[in-house]
């Protein structure tokens, strides 16, 4: 009996070390160095738990079919744009705009276009009213693509607007993330389908995830297109501002007209095709309506490169005088952290605006682990008080801005499908500066001396949470 128990202990120990050795040989080959360190640490401490978790969550893989379909639509988008020379906006050679526009087009497919109008909507209820009014004014089709839709008053209002549009003969399609919009899909899917609205869930969760890819990959985009003439893109979901108790959201949405709407439609059609295999009809490109130059930045694991991460890092390096970053979730990878440090130490005025409250506790602790280093190198940090600041934007030198769904965290860079709208217009950036000034007027600046007075146990908590950045 003793011998059997002794043998069992040795077998368990051998299995324990075998898992560690397999993980050491396998994980670094399939994962970035930073993420590999986090996973190897977990496997080293808890092998029997760590390896199964890595197999589920460690590698941002998508099914071959989804990757192939994304490549197909990317080629189609590039062919169409090659025939639209008159729409291309050509920045002055040697400028920051020329550098970033070239990078974004090569990685995300879309060229910069001129002739657009962009309106920034900073009021939550006002942005929702504009969306509902636009749906009510639709005469041809309505396309909505959102990460989250709740079964609340806002969800009800959007559903009612879609029902009215469908009753007028408008072709309505609704793309929703299967996990983020689970409540809305459960409540409204059959009702909308009965009204003639086409409803499609993206990246199914549960046991069906194996047909899609890694189970926690999400489509985090927030977009609306009406009649191919009007577009909405930003950070706001289809839910009440207080859909998470205690964290009323403040958002930022860009309402656009002009050729860029056709590019938003192309992103919607891409996601629809990747999910269903159905190619949608293409409307004519809207004519020029104003003089704002814009460019779309789609990103996600279906693309060959981390488009959002590369564009954000390039913009940080291109800043010469001023850099403002607004995000609810700040867990940067090493490249982004280094870019911010270099910018600040080079004399760029770097302002990071974060929310004083956060609905993701582990993420909040992890982002606090970066404050000391950033403050030491001269980055200014402000913590916005009145709401949960869920808006996401970046502004460089009063020349370039990005507005959309992209957070400054590893999840947004590597795991989520995201959308960003680059704007090359000094007038619109001045409006963005005004919005930032309002954030700062209701925010507490964080100083290095103040931050170092926090309890010692906070530092341990932050360090442990930072080690788990690859797991978030």
C-alpha positions as CSV (number, residue, x, y, z in Angstrom):
1,X,0.0,0.0,0.0
2,X,2.8,2.4,0.9
3,X,4.6,1.4,-2.4
4,X,1.4,2.3,-4.4
5,X,1.1,5.6,-2.7
6,X,4.8,6.3,-3.3
7,X,4.4,5.4,-7.0
8,X,1.4,7.7,-7.3
9,X,3.3,10.6,-5.8
10,X,6.2,10.1,-8.2
11,X,3.8,9.9,-11.2
12,X,2.1,13.1,-10.2
13,X,5.5,14.8,-9.7
14,X,6.6,13.6,-13.1
15,X,3.4,14.8,-14.8
16,X,3.8,18.1,-13.0
17,X,7.3,18.6,-14.4
18,X,6.4,17.2,-17.9
19,X,3.7,19.9,-18.2
20,X,6.2,22.6,-17.2
21,X,8.8,21.4,-19.8
22,X,6.2,21.1,-22.6
23,X,4.9,24.6,-21.8
24,X,8.5,26.0,-21.8
25,X,9.1,24.6,-25.2
26,X,5.7,25.3,-26.7
27,X,4.3,28.6,-25.3
28,X,7.1,31.0,-26.4
29,X,6.9,29.7,-30.0
30,X,3.2,30.6,-30.2
31,X,2.9,33.7,-28.0
32,X,4.6,37.1,-27.7
33,X,7.4,37.2,-25.2
34,X,5.5,39.4,-22.7
35,X,2.4,37.1,-22.8
36,X,4.6,34.0,-22.7
37,X,6.2,35.1,-19.5
38,X,2.8,35.5,-17.8
39,X,1.6,32.1,-19.0
40,X,4.8,30.4,-18.0
41,X,4.5,31.9,-14.6
42,X,1.0,30.6,-14.2
43,X,1.9,27.1,-15.5
44,X,4.9,27.1,-13.3
45,X,2.8,27.7,-10.2
46,X,-0.2,25.6,-11.1
47,X,0.6,23.3,-14.0
48,X,-2.6,21.2,-14.0
49,X,-4.7,24.4,-14.2
50,X,-2.3,26.7,-16.2
51,X,-1.9,24.5,-19.3
52,X,-5.6,23.9,-19.9
53,X,-6.2,27.6,-19.5
54,X,-3.5,28.4,-22.0
55,X,-5.0,25.9,-24.5
56,X,-8.3,27.8,-24.1
57,X,-7.1,31.4,-23.8
58,X,-3.4,31.6,-24.6
59,X,-3.3,32.1,-28.3
60,X,-5.5,34.5,-30.3
61,X,-6.4,32.0,-33.1
62,X,-9.2,32.3,-35.5
63,X,-10.6,29.5,-37.7
64,X,-8.9,29.2,-41.1
65,X,-12.2,29.9,-42.7
66,X,-12.6,33.3,-41.0
67,X,-9.0,34.3,-41.8
68,X,-9.5,33.3,-45.4
69,X,-12.7,35.2,-45.7
70,X,-11.1,38.3,-44.2
71,X,-8.3,38.1,-46.8
72,X,-10.9,37.8,-49.6
73,X,-12.7,41.0,-48.5
74,X,-9.4,42.8,-48.0
75,X,-8.5,42.1,-51.6
76,X,-11.9,43.2,-52.8
77,X,-11.7,46.5,-50.9
78,X,-8.2,47.2,-52.3
79,X,-9.4,46.5,-55.9
80,X,-12.4,48.8,-55.5
81,X,-10.3,51.7,-54.1
82,X,-7.8,51.4,-56.9
83,X,-10.5,52.6,-59.2
84,X,-11.4,55.6,-57.0
85,X,-8.5,58.0,-57.6
86,X,-10.6,61.1,-57.3
87,X,-11.6,60.3,-53.7
88,X,-8.1,59.8,-52.4
89,X,-6.8,62.5,-50.0
90,X,-3.0,63.1,-50.5
91,X,-1.2,64.5,-47.5
92,X,1.9,66.6,-48.0
93,X,4.9,64.4,-48.3
94,X,7.2,64.2,-45.3
95,X,4.4,65.0,-42.8
96,X,3.2,62.9,-39.9
97,X,-0.1,62.5,-41.7
98,X,1.6,61.0,-44.8
99,X,3.5,58.5,-42.7
100,X,0.5,57.3,-40.6
101,X,-1.9,57.3,-43.6
102,X,0.5,55.0,-45.5
103,X,0.8,52.6,-42.6
104,X,-2.9,52.5,-41.9
105,X,-3.7,51.8,-45.6
106,X,-1.2,49.0,-45.9
107,X,-2.4,47.3,-42.7
108,X,-6.1,48.1,-42.7
109,X,-6.9,48.3,-46.4
110,X,-8.6,51.8,-46.5
111,X,-7.1,54.8,-48.2
112,X,-7.6,58.3,-46.7
113,X,-10.5,60.2,-48.4
114,X,-11.3,63.9,-48.7
115,X,-14.8,65.4,-48.9
116,X,-16.2,64.2,-45.5
117,X,-18.1,65.9,-42.8
118,X,-17.5,64.9,-39.2
119,X,-19.6,65.9,-36.1
120,X,-18.4,64.9,-32.6
121,X,-21.2,63.9,-30.3
122,X,-20.2,64.1,-26.6
123,X,-23.6,63.9,-25.0
124,X,-24.8,60.4,-24.3
125,X,-28.5,60.9,-24.7
126,X,-28.0,63.4,-27.6
127,X,-25.9,60.8,-29.5
128,X,-28.6,58.2,-29.0
129,X,-31.3,60.6,-30.2
130,X,-29.4,61.4,-33.4
131,X,-29.0,57.7,-34.1
132,X,-32.7,57.0,-33.6
133,X,-33.6,60.1,-35.7
134,X,-31.3,58.8,-38.5
135,X,-32.9,55.4,-38.4
136,X,-36.4,57.0,-38.5
137,X,-35.3,59.0,-41.6
138,X,-33.9,56.0,-43.5
139,X,-35.4,55.2,-46.8
140,X,-33.2,52.3,-48.2
141,X,-31.3,50.4,-45.5
142,X,-30.0,50.5,-42.0
143,X,-26.9,48.6,-40.9
144,X,-26.0,48.4,-37.2
145,X,-22.9,46.7,-35.8
146,X,-22.4,46.8,-32.0
147,X,-20.6,45.0,-29.3
148,X,-23.2,45.4,-26.6
149,X,-27.0,45.7,-26.7
150,X,-29.0,45.6,-23.5
151,X,-32.6,44.7,-22.9
152,X,-33.3,48.1,-21.3
153,X,-35.0,51.4,-22.4
154,X,-32.3,52.1,-25.0
155,X,-32.5,48.6,-26.5
156,X,-36.2,48.9,-26.6
157,X,-36.0,52.3,-28.4
158,X,-33.5,50.9,-31.0
159,X,-35.7,47.9,-31.6
160,X,-38.8,50.0,-32.1
161,X,-36.9,52.3,-34.5
162,X,-35.8,49.2,-36.6
163,X,-39.4,47.9,-36.6
164,X,-40.7,51.2,-37.9
165,X,-38.0,51.3,-40.6
166,X,-38.6,47.7,-41.7
167,X,-42.4,48.4,-41.9
168,X,-41.6,51.3,-44.3
169,X,-39.7,48.8,-46.6
170,X,-36.2,49.7,-45.4
171,X,-33.8,46.8,-45.4
172,X,-32.4,46.4,-41.9
173,X,-29.5,44.3,-40.7
174,X,-28.2,44.0,-37.1
175,X,-24.8,42.5,-36.3
176,X,-24.2,41.9,-32.5
177,X,-21.4,40.3,-30.6
178,X,-22.7,37.0,-29.3
179,X,-21.4,37.5,-25.8
180,X,-21.4,41.3,-25.3
181,X,-25.0,41.5,-26.6
182,X,-26.3,38.3,-25.2
183,X,-29.1,40.0,-23.2
184,X,-30.3,41.9,-26.3
185,X,-30.1,38.9,-28.5
186,X,-32.1,36.8,-26.1
187,X,-34.8,39.5,-25.7
188,X,-35.1,40.9,-29.2
189,X,-33.9,38.4,-31.8
190,X,-37.2,36.7,-32.6
191,X,-39.1,40.0,-32.3
192,X,-36.8,41.7,-34.8
193,X,-36.8,38.7,-37.2
194,X,-40.6,38.7,-37.1
195,X,-40.5,42.3,-38.2
196,X,-38.3,41.5,-41.1
197,X,-34.9,42.6,-39.6
198,X,-32.0,40.4,-40.3
199,X,-30.2,39.6,-37.0
200,X,-26.8,37.9,-36.9
201,X,-24.7,37.1,-33.8
202,X,-20.9,37.3,-34.2
203,X,-18.3,35.0,-32.7
204,X,-20.6,32.6,-30.8
205,X,-19.7,31.7,-27.3
206,X,-20.3,28.6,-25.3
207,X,-19.6,25.2,-27.0
208,X,-19.8,26.8,-30.4
209,X,-16.6,28.8,-30.0
210,X,-14.6,26.0,-31.4
211,X,-16.0,26.8,-34.9
212,X,-14.9,30.4,-34.6
213,X,-11.6,30.7,-32.7
214,X,-10.3,31.4,-29.2
215,X,-13.3,31.5,-27.0
216,X,-12.8,35.1,-25.7
217,X,-12.2,36.8,-29.0
218,X,-14.8,39.5,-29.4
219,X,-16.1,42.0,-32.0
220,X,-15.9,45.2,-30.0
221,X,-16.9,47.6,-32.8
222,X,-19.7,50.2,-32.5
223,X,-21.0,51.4,-35.9
224,X,-24.2,52.5,-37.6
225,X,-24.8,53.2,-41.3
226,X,-28.0,54.7,-42.7
227,X,-28.8,54.7,-46.4
228,X,-25.1,54.6,-47.2
229,X,-25.1,58.4,-46.5
230,X,-24.8,58.7,-42.7
231,X,-22.4,56.9,-40.4
232,X,-21.9,56.7,-36.6
233,X,-18.7,55.3,-35.1
234,X,-17.3,55.6,-31.6
235,X,-17.4,54.1,-28.1
236,X,-21.1,54.1,-27.3
237,X,-23.1,50.9,-27.1
238,X,-26.8,50.3,-27.4
239,X,-27.5,50.5,-23.7
240,X,-28.5,53.0,-21.1
241,X,-25.6,55.1,-19.8
242,X,-26.1,53.4,-16.4
243,X,-26.2,49.8,-17.7
244,X,-23.5,48.9,-15.1
245,X,-24.7,50.1,-11.7
246,X,-22.5,52.8,-10.2
247,X,-20.6,53.4,-13.4
248,X,-22.6,55.9,-15.6
249,X,-20.8,56.1,-18.9
250,X,-19.5,59.1,-20.8
251,X,-18.9,58.4,-24.5
252,X,-17.7,60.0,-27.7
253,X,-19.3,59.3,-31.1
254,X,-18.4,60.7,-34.6
255,X,-21.3,61.2,-36.9
256,X,-20.1,61.3,-40.5
257,X,-21.2,62.0,-44.0
258,X,-19.3,61.6,-47.3
259,X,-17.1,58.9,-48.9
260,X,-16.0,57.5,-45.5
261,X,-19.5,56.1,-45.0
262,X,-18.9,53.7,-47.9
263,X,-15.8,52.5,-46.1
264,X,-17.9,51.9,-42.9
265,X,-20.3,49.9,-45.0
266,X,-17.4,47.9,-46.3
267,X,-16.3,47.0,-42.7
268,X,-19.9,46.0,-42.0
269,X,-20.1,43.9,-45.2
270,X,-16.7,42.3,-44.3
271,X,-18.0,41.2,-40.8
272,X,-21.2,40.0,-42.3
273,X,-19.4,37.9,-44.9
274,X,-16.8,36.6,-42.4
275,X,-19.7,35.5,-40.1
276,X,-22.2,34.2,-42.7
277,X,-20.5,33.7,-46.1
278,X,-23.1,36.0,-47.6
279,X,-21.8,38.9,-49.8
280,X,-23.9,42.0,-49.4
281,X,-24.9,44.4,-52.2
282,X,-22.8,47.5,-52.5
283,X,-24.4,51.0,-52.7
284,X,-22.8,53.8,-54.7
285,X,-20.1,55.8,-52.8
286,X,-21.6,59.0,-51.4
287,X,-20.4,62.3,-53.0
288,X,-18.2,64.8,-51.2
289,X,-20.1,66.9,-48.8
290,X,-17.4,68.9,-47.0
291,X,-13.6,69.1,-46.8
292,X,-12.6,66.9,-43.9
293,X,-10.0,64.2,-44.6
294,X,-10.6,60.9,-42.8
295,X,-9.4,57.3,-42.9
296,X,-10.7,54.1,-41.3
297,X,-8.5,51.8,-39.1
298,X,-10.1,48.4,-38.7
299,X,-8.2,45.9,-36.6
300,X,-8.6,42.4,-35.1
301,X,-7.1,38.9,-35.1
302,X,-8.3,38.2,-38.6
303,X,-5.7,40.6,-39.9
304,X,-2.0,39.6,-40.4
305,X,-0.7,42.3,-38.1
306,X,-1.9,44.1,-34.9
307,X,-3.2,47.1,-36.8
308,X,-4.4,49.1,-33.8
309,X,-1.3,48.6,-31.8
310,X,1.0,49.5,-34.6
311,X,-1.0,52.6,-35.6
312,X,-1.1,53.8,-31.9
313,X,2.6,53.3,-31.4
314,X,3.4,55.1,-34.7
315,X,1.2,58.0,-33.7
316,X,2.9,58.3,-30.3
317,X,6.4,58.3,-32.0
318,X,5.2,60.9,-34.6
319,X,4.1,63.4,-31.9
320,X,6.4,66.4,-31.7
321,X,4.6,68.9,-29.3
322,X,1.5,67.4,-27.8
323,X,-0.1,64.0,-27.3
324,X,-3.4,63.4,-25.6
325,X,-4.7,59.9,-24.9
326,X,-8.2,59.1,-23.5
327,X,-9.1,55.5,-22.6
328,X,-11.1,53.7,-20.0
329,X,-8.7,50.7,-19.9
330,X,-4.9,51.3,-19.9
331,X,-2.8,48.1,-19.9
332,X,-0.2,48.8,-22.5
333,X,2.3,46.3,-23.9
334,X,6.0,47.0,-23.7
335,X,6.2,48.7,-27.1
336,X,3.4,51.1,-26.2
337,X,4.9,51.9,-22.8
338,X,8.3,52.5,-24.3
339,X,6.8,54.8,-26.9
340,X,5.1,56.9,-24.2
341,X,8.2,57.1,-22.2
342,X,10.3,58.1,-25.2
343,X,7.8,60.8,-26.2
344,X,7.7,62.3,-22.7
345,X,11.5,62.3,-22.2
346,X,11.9,63.8,-25.7
347,X,9.9,66.9,-24.5
348,X,6.4,66.0,-25.9
349,X,3.6,67.2,-23.6
350,X,1.9,63.8,-23.0
351,X,-1.5,63.9,-21.3
352,X,-3.2,60.6,-20.3
353,X,-6.8,61.0,-19.2
354,X,-8.3,58.0,-17.4
355,X,-11.4,57.4,-15.4
356,X,-11.2,57.7,-11.6
357,X,-13.6,54.7,-11.4
358,X,-13.4,51.5,-13.3
359,X,-15.8,48.6,-13.8
360,X,-13.0,46.0,-14.4
361,X,-11.2,45.6,-11.1
362,X,-8.3,43.5,-12.2
363,X,-7.7,45.8,-15.2
364,X,-7.8,48.8,-12.9
365,X,-5.2,47.4,-10.6
366,X,-3.0,46.4,-13.5
367,X,-3.1,49.9,-15.1
368,X,-2.1,51.5,-11.7
369,X,1.1,49.5,-11.9
370,X,2.2,51.8,-14.8
371,X,1.6,55.1,-13.1
372,X,4.9,55.4,-11.2
373,X,7.0,54.9,-14.4
374,X,4.9,57.2,-16.5
375,X,4.9,60.0,-13.9
376,X,8.6,59.7,-13.4
377,X,9.3,60.3,-17.1
378,X,7.0,63.3,-17.3
379,X,3.6,61.9,-18.5
380,X,0.7,63.8,-17.0
381,X,-2.1,61.6,-15.7
382,X,-5.6,63.0,-14.9
383,X,-8.4,60.9,-13.3
384,X,-11.9,61.9,-14.5
385,X,-14.4,61.9,-11.6
386,X,-18.1,62.4,-12.6
387,X,-18.7,59.3,-14.8
388,X,-17.0,56.2,-16.0
389,X,-15.1,57.8,-18.9
390,X,-15.6,55.1,-21.6
391,X,-14.7,57.4,-24.5
392,X,-11.6,56.4,-26.5
393,X,-9.6,58.9,-28.5
394,X,-6.0,60.0,-29.3
395,X,-4.9,63.4,-30.5
396,X,-1.4,64.3,-32.0
397,X,-0.1,67.8,-32.3
398,X,-3.5,69.3,-33.3
399,X,-3.1,67.5,-36.7
400,X,-4.3,63.9,-36.3
401,X,-6.9,62.3,-34.2
402,X,-8.3,58.8,-33.7
403,X,-11.9,58.3,-32.5
404,X,-13.5,54.9,-32.1
405,X,-13.7,51.7,-30.0
406,X,-9.9,51.1,-29.5
407,X,-8.7,50.9,-25.9
408,X,-5.1,51.2,-24.9
409,X,-4.8,47.7,-23.6
410,X,-3.5,44.3,-24.8
411,X,-7.0,42.9,-25.3
412,X,-8.0,45.7,-27.7
413,X,-4.7,45.4,-29.6
414,X,-4.6,41.6,-30.0
415,X,-8.0,40.0,-29.2
416,X,-10.8,42.3,-30.2
417,X,-12.1,43.4,-33.6
418,X,-12.0,47.2,-33.3
419,X,-12.6,50.3,-35.4
420,X,-11.0,53.7,-35.4
421,X,-11.6,56.8,-37.4
422,X,-8.6,58.9,-38.2
423,X,-9.3,62.5,-38.8
424,X,-6.9,64.9,-40.5
425,X,-8.5,68.3,-39.8
426,X,-7.4,71.1,-37.6
427,X,-10.9,72.5,-37.1
428,X,-12.3,69.2,-35.8
429,X,-9.2,68.7,-33.6
430,X,-10.0,72.0,-32.0
431,X,-13.4,70.7,-31.1
432,X,-11.7,67.6,-29.6
433,X,-9.5,69.9,-27.6
434,X,-12.6,71.5,-26.1
435,X,-14.0,68.2,-25.1
436,X,-10.6,67.3,-23.5
437,X,-10.6,70.6,-21.6
438,X,-14.0,69.6,-20.1
439,X,-12.6,66.2,-19.0
440,X,-9.7,67.9,-17.4
441,X,-11.9,70.5,-15.6
442,X,-13.6,67.6,-13.9
443,X,-10.5,65.5,-13.2
444,X,-7.9,65.2,-10.5
445,X,-4.3,65.4,-11.6
446,X,-2.1,62.7,-10.2
447,X,1.3,63.6,-9.0
448,X,4.3,61.3,-8.4
449,X,4.6,62.4,-4.7
450,X,0.9,61.8,-4.1
451,X,0.9,58.4,-5.8
452,X,3.9,57.1,-3.8
453,X,2.0,57.7,-0.6
454,X,-0.4,54.9,-1.4
455,X,-0.3,51.8,1.0
456,X,2.5,49.3,0.4
457,X,0.0,46.5,-0.1
458,X,-1.5,48.4,-3.1
459,X,1.9,48.0,-4.8
460,X,1.9,44.3,-4.4
461,X,-1.6,44.1,-5.7
462,X,-0.7,46.2,-8.8
463,X,2.4,44.1,-9.5
464,X,0.5,40.8,-9.3
465,X,-2.3,42.2,-11.6
466,X,0.3,43.5,-14.1
467,X,1.7,40.0,-14.3
468,X,-1.7,38.8,-15.5
469,X,-1.9,41.3,-18.3
470,X,-1.9,38.5,-20.9
471,X,-4.9,36.9,-19.3
472,X,-7.2,40.0,-19.5
